[in-house]
Amino acid sequence: MLKPLPSSRWNLDTAAHLLNRAGFGGPPEEIQALADLGPDRAVAALLDYERIPDPWPAPEWARPDSERMRQQREIFRHGTPAEKKQFRQAENRLQFQRMVELRGWWLNRMAKGPRPFQEKMVLFWHGHFATSVVKVHEAYYMWRQNELFRRLATGNWLELLTENGKDPAMLIWLDQATSRRPHANENFARENMELFSLGMGHYTEKDVTEGARALTGWSLDRMNQCYVYRPFFHDNGIKTYLGHTGNLDGDDVMRIIVAQPQAARFITAKLWNYFAGQPPSDELNDALAAVFRQNGNNFKPPLRVLFRSEEFYDASIVHNQVKSPVQWLVGTARALKCDLPPAAVCGAITRRLGQDLFAPPNVKGWDGGVAWITTNTLLDRYNAAALLVQGAFELAPQGNLGRPVGGPAEKKIKRAVERVHVGGVDPAKILTPLERADKSLLVAALELRLLQRDLNDEQERALREFLASRGKRLNDWEIRTAIRLVMATPDYQVT
């Protein structure tokens, strides 16, 4: 089990699969560069991202703001009802705008940043430790948690579990910040085992109550916007947790969890499912978990084995994972070498497609897989493809970018393009002059860039019929429409 893929089987197809799953895909030249490296060096090029400088700047506001916290406290302690209402409204506007910016900041980092695998892991941890700004209310906390996942993306399991539990966003999200003796809040203690580390059936209700007691004291300094341990909140009584007895605290809880063999099996199964697109067999997961435990519960060794394994490149896995909305959006921008739309538009696209970053639907995160595709979201993907490729926006009267246009009505899109063209795909940037001039070469080039395989006969026939209906020499709008037609195929929705 988990046999290394022979070097003789490493080619453009396997390199494309690696880049699609361990990153967000890329243009043919990037795939070719990985193919030229061979399997070991290709995997290392993605996994060993620490060697690559990443100067991506944080949002300007991404820092503690104790003065605003003090102002907030004074308003709600001594302000009039009108002053409180005015402050809430201003705060809601501020946080809304910052969250729009944060979503755009992260999506652009995925699309243009130098470490795609690291960002793919951040996206995994965001779905795993699903935390929503709807309850947290503070953009700074959401950014800070995002940075935690980036810093420990492939680090140590115990450190990540512990730091996540002490993270301000998580302290608020699962009510740990308000937990204290003698009435410990059980939300975090339960979800920490059920959803984050062990899974259902691997703990008892007694473990939940005893774990909650042990975790008392983990709290939030709201003025300085950071974790604080409050010993006067802590229950100093004797507890028995997962078979261990003593005056246990939160750090003991995390240490005891990670020592359970199930903790390794639980997280390696989640990782395999995330990257391979289907649950692992028990034998495969046991092998992966063994590598994890043998390497001190550090994530990079089992991930390296995963991406080098013959099983990861099996025909049942390649081209068989439905793209998440984020993968679909970011992967499109990378493959077509185009800019993402403005941050507010990006947020609207992923939200309509079913993945609102920093606002997962519940504590379990997104279901993923085939759940990404419904009649409505599939139509929205086709309409979003028109927006991304044609790059058309209507201009508001003030001259600002207004609502995006793009839908099934081709004439409407074409009129908008003729009116103003903002962003979108530049055919000259992704196609040679010969590919733009020869319709057969154009079809082959689009298949390679967007699918890394051939269209089926029916789809290819429809594309060629469209191209044949145009003039002898295609203009840029017609080439963009051909790109959009490929993006509207079922094959483009999977990776």
N, C-alpha and C positions, 0 to 999 in steps of 0.2 A: 504494500500500500504506500502511496505517495512516492512513487518512483520518479526520479528526475527525467524530464523530457530529453530524449537524445538530441544532441546537437544537429544531427542529420535531419531532424524534423523542424528545425527552427527556420522560419521563412517569413515572408511578408505577411501571411495570414496570421501566424502565431504572434508576431510582433504587434499587429493591429489589435488582436484580442487583448494582449497585455496592456497596451496603451488605453484601450477603451475601458477596461475594467479597473486597472490600477491608477487611472487618471480619468480624463474626460475626452479621450480621443485626440485626434490631431490631423493635420494635412498629410498627404502622401509622403512628402519629403521627411517629415518627422518620423513616420512609420518606417520608412526605408532606413533612416539612421539607426533606429533600434534593431532592425533586422540585420544590419551590417555588424552590429556589436557582438552578436551571438547571445545565447540565452543567459549566461551568467552575468556578463557585463550589462546587458539590457535591463535585467532585473535590478542590478546594483545602481544603474543610472537613475532609476525611479526611487528605490527604497533608501539609498544613502544620500538623501536630499540635504543633510547637514553640510555637505561640502559645497553646496550652491549658495552663494550670497542671496539674501532675500531682503532688499531694502524697502519693501512695501510699507508706506507710512500708515500709522493709525489715524482714525478720524480725529479732527482737531479737538473735539470735546471728550475724547476717550481718556478721562482721568478723573480721580475723585474730586468732588466739588462740595467741600464741607460748608462753604459759605451759603450755597443754595439750600443745603440740608438744614442749616441753622435758621435760615429765613423761613423755610417750610414749617419748622417746629414752632417758631414764634407766631406765625400766622394762625396755625391751628390751635395754639394755646390761648392766644389773646385777641385774635382778629374778629371782626364782626362777620355775621353770615355773608354779607355782600363781599367782603374782602376774601373770605375763604372761597366763595364761588368764583371770583375773578382769578384767584391764584390757581384753582383747579383747572379752569379753562385754559389759562396760559401754559400751565404745566402739560396738559394734554396735547396742546398744539406743539410744544417743544419736543415732547417724547415722540409724537407721531412723525415729525420731520426727521428726527434723528434715526428713527427706525427705518424710514425710507432710505436714508443715506447709508445706514449700516447694511441693509440688504444689497444695495448696489455695490457697496465697497467689497463685500464678500464675493458676490457673483463675479465681479471684475477680477478679483484676486484669483478665483478659480480659472477664469478664462485666459488671463494674461500673466499670472504669477509664474515664477520660475520653478515652483515645487508642486506639480499637480498631484502627486501621490499624497503629500502631506495634507493638501486641501481635501482630497477624497477621504482621508481618514478623519479630518475634522467634521466632514459631513456625516460620516458614520457615527461618530461620538455624539453629534448633535441629535441624531435620531435615536441613539441608544439611551442617552441621558435626557430624554425629551423634556425640555423646559420652555415655557411660553411666556412671552412678554405680556400677554393678556392679563396674567396675574402678577408678574414681577414688576411691570410698569416702568422700569428704568432701563433705558438704552445702554447706559454705561455698564450695568451688570450683565446684560446680554453680550456685549462686546468682550467683557472680561472673561466670561465663561468660554466664549469662542476662542480667545487667546489661550486659555488653559488647555483646551483640547488640541490646539496647535502645538503648544510647548511639550505636551506629553503624548502626542499623537501615536508614537510607536515606543513609548517608554515602558515603565513598570506598572503592572496591574495594581499592586498595593498602593503605590503612590497616586495613581490616577483615581482609584476609588476613594481614597482618603481626601485628596484635594477637591474632588467633585463634591464630597459631602460637606466640605467647609466653604464651598463657593457661595458667594452672596445670592446669586440667582437661584441656586438649588435650595439654600436655606429658606428662602421665601417661598419657592414653588411648592415644596413639600412640607412646609410649616415647621421645619426644625428650629427656625429662629425664635419661635414662641414656645418651644417645649421646655418644661422645667418640672422639677419635683414639686409636689408628689403626684402630679397628673401629667405624665409624659405623653407627648403627642406621638402616635404610632405611625403616621403617614410615611415618613422617610424610612424608618426602620423596616417597614413592610416592603415598600417598593425597592429598597436597596437590595433585598434578597430576591424578591419575586421577579423584578424586571431588570435589575442591573447586574446581578452576580451569580445567582444560584438557580432560579426558576422555580415554578410551582412544584410542590411535592418534596422539596428538599429542606424544609424547615417546618416548625410547628408554630401554632398560635402563641405558645409559651415563649418561643424564641423571639417573636415579634414584641411582646410586652417587655421581656427582659432586655432585648436590644434597645428598645426605646428608652428604658431607664438608663442604660449605659451611655446613650448618646446625649442625655441631658447635659447642658453646659456648653454645647456647640451653639454659638449664637452669632448675632450680627451687630456690629457697631455701626449704627445708621448714620451717625455724624461723619465718621471717617470712611464709611462705605466699604468695610472690610470685615472679615471673620474675626471673632473674638471668643475666647474661652471664658465663661463666667462660672467660676467654681461654686458660687452660692446657688446656682441653678442645678448643680449636679447632684444626682442621687448617689450617695456614698455607700448604700447598702450592698449586701452580697447578692450577686446575680448568677444565674446559670444560663449560658448562651451557647447553643450548638455543642453541648457537652462540656463546656469549660466553665469553671466556677471561680468567683472572686469578686473583688470590688472593681468590676470592669468599667472601662470608659470607652469613648468613641474610637480611639485608636486601637484598642483591644478588639472591638467589634470587627473592624476592617481586617486586622491581622488574622483573626480566627476564620473569617470568611475565605480569605485567599488561601488559607492552609487546607481548605476542603478540596479534595480532588474534583468535585463537581464544579467548582468555580472555574477551573481551567477548561473543562469540557463545555461548560455553558458559553463562555466567551469565544472559544475557538469555533464552535458551531455557528455562532452569530457572524463571525468574520467570514467563514467559508460561504455562508448563505448570502452575505452582502456582496462578495466579490464573484462567486460562482453562479449565483442566481437560483440556487436550489439547496435544500438542506443536505448536509453530508451524511453518508452512511455511518453507522456506529463505529465500524472498523476504521474508516478514514478519519473520523473525528478523534478517536482514541489516539491514533498516531500523531495527529496534529497537537493534541493536548499534551502528549508525552514530550514533544519537542519544546512546547511552551514551559512546562514544569522543569525540564532538564536545564533550561536556560534562565532560571530564576524568575519565571513569570514575566519576562520581558517580551514585548510583542514582535520586535523585528525578526528574530530567528524563525518563528513559525510562519510569519508572513513571507519570508524569503523561501522557505520550503514550499509554501502554498503556490507561489507564483512560478516556481521552478518545476512543479510536479506535472507529470504526464496527465494526471487526472483533471487538472485545471484546464487543459487544452482538449478535453474529450469532445467529440462531436455533439454530445447531448448538452453541452454547456455553451459552446461557441454560438453566437448569434441567437441566443435563446433567453436573454434577459430583457424584460421590458425596461426601457429607459425611464428613470425618474424624471419629473419635470425639470429639475435642476440639471441632470445629465443631458437631457434633450436640449435645453437652452444653451448651456455652456459648451457642450460638444458641437452644436451647430456653429457657434461663433468661432470656435477653434478650427473646425474643418474648413469653414468658408473664409477665414481670415477677415472677419468683419467685426466691427465694434458692437457691443451690446447696446440696446436702446437706453434712454435715460433711466435712472434708478427707479422712478415711480412706475414706469412702463414695465421694467423687468419684474418688479414686485407683483404687478397686476397679472403678468403672464403666468408666473409660477403659481400664484394663488388660484387663478382660474383653472390651471392644469392639475391642481390638487396638492401643491406643496408650498405652503406659506412659510418661508424661512423664519425662524424665531417664534413661530406660533403653531407648533404641531397640534393635531386635533385632541390629543389626550396624553396621559402619562406613558402610554405604550408607544407613542410616536406614530409614524405612518406605517400602514400595512405593507405597502410596496407591491412589487410583482404585478400580476394582472390587475390588481386593484387600481393601478394608475390609469387604466383604460376603461372609460365608459363611453356611451354614445356622445355625451356632451363634451367630455374632455378630449375625445378624438377630434371632434369638429373644431374645438378650440386650438388644438395642435396645428391643424391645417390652416386656420386663420392666422395664428401666430407665425407660421412659416412664411406666409405672404408678407407680414410686417417685417420680419427679420431680413428676408431676401430682397424685397423691393425697397425697404427702408423708407416708406412713405409716411408722412405725418401731415395732418392739416395744420395750418397756421391759425392761431387764435388772433382776434383783432389787434391785440397789443403786440403781435409779432413773436409771441412765445410759442414754443412747441406745445400743441394741444393734444387732443386725444389721437391715438394712432388709428389709421384707417387700414383696412385689410380684412378681407373676408372672401367668401366664395365668388363674389361678383368681380370678374376680371376687369371689366370696363371701368368700374369704380376705382380700382387700384391704379389702372393705367392713367386715368384722368388726374389722380392725386400725384403720381410720379411726374407727369408733365407740368403739374402746378409747382411742386417743390420736391426735391429729392434730398432726403437727410439720411445719412448712414446707408445701410444696406450693403449688398455684395457688389464688389467691383470685379466684373468678369476678367478684366485684364490682369488682375492680381492673382487669380487662381487657375487661369487657362492660358495655354500658349496661343499665339496667333493661328497656328494650324488647327488646334482644337476648336477654336471659335469659328473657323471657316469651314471645317469639315464636320458634317452632322454625325457621321458614324464615330469619328474620333471624339466628338463632344459627349456622346452617350457613354462611351467607354471611360472617359475621364471622370464623368459624374458618378458612375458606378464605383470607380475606385475611390474617389474622394469621400463619397457619402455613405457607401454601403460596404466597401471592401469585398464585394461579391456581385454577381450578375443579377439584374432584375429577372423575374420570371418572364416567360414568353408573353403573357397577356400584358403585363406592365410595360415591358420594353416595346411591344407593338403600339400601345397607346402613346408612349413618349415619341416614338418615331413618326406616328401619324400627326401629332401636333407639330413636330419640326417640319414635316413635309408640307404642312398647310401654310407655312410661312414662306417668305421670299428666299431667294437663293442664298443671300448673305444675311445672317441673323444679326439683329441689333441687340444692344445690351438688355433691353427690357424683355425680349424674347428668350434670351439665355437665362435671365433670372426666372422667368416663368418655367422654363425647363427644369431648373434647379428645384423650384417649388413643387413641381409635379413629382419629382423623385422623393421629396420630403413628405409627400402626401401618401406614399405607399406604406403598406403594413410593415415592410422590411425596415423602413427607416425608424420605426418606433421601438425596435429592439436592437440590442448590441451583443 
